Amino acid sequence: MLNAVGQAQHILLLGGTSEIGLGVVSEFLQRGPAKVTLAARPESPRIAQAKDDLESRGADVEVLDFDATDFDSHPDVINKAWARGDVDVAIVAFGTLGDQEELWQNHDKAVASAQTNYTAPVSVGVLLGEKFKHQGHGTIIAMSSVAGMRVRRSNFVYGASKAGVDGFYINLGEALRGTGANVLVVRPGQVRTKMSAEAGDAPLTVNVSDVAEATVKAVLDGKQSIFVHPLFEYVSLAFKFIPQAIFRKLPF
């Protein structure tokens, strides 16, 4: 359970090499040491570095093998995480971007993208919801995206999955209301990470540190959802009222 200064005793990161997820974990560690469970693909070349970095920050790190699209393995992964004790913060921070023009024209790749970006978060979300409801405290953090607020032609396979994730986790929070557990949906917009490096900076692009600071503050404040850059709240609201005939002509 988080203490008075926001120190977590146990943090689970699903997507154990996610730059944004690791940034959030590191932000929590500034408040004191914690057990950290990193769930990641065993062949990930970055998991050893992630473990070493968190340990240098005072974390007691354990790594679990996690394949987002091996849905049958998910219950075992979640149970192994809880074998270390109650989880105060669980972060769902995995996903892929891919070539958006290729995705809508390639059946196999489109299905794979949807399974990673939507079906897998729902799979772990149901399991996390069950655990958090039973323990009666803690926060599930779901990394959503501004791309899911009004799905655009330029990235609609990815955006549609994020729209689904956003809707699922917002309402998982509603389902858990009154149990002592909370769900926070984080909508960063574009973040300067390795995944987005080729895209270049878009308007209102933020840094990993911005996402981490805003996310931890929102957890401590008990919020249900945040836009990391505050202007995106107004931009997303405006987008909802633009007719599709006009929206399709916008240059993005």
Disulfide bonds with the S-S distance in Angstrom:
none
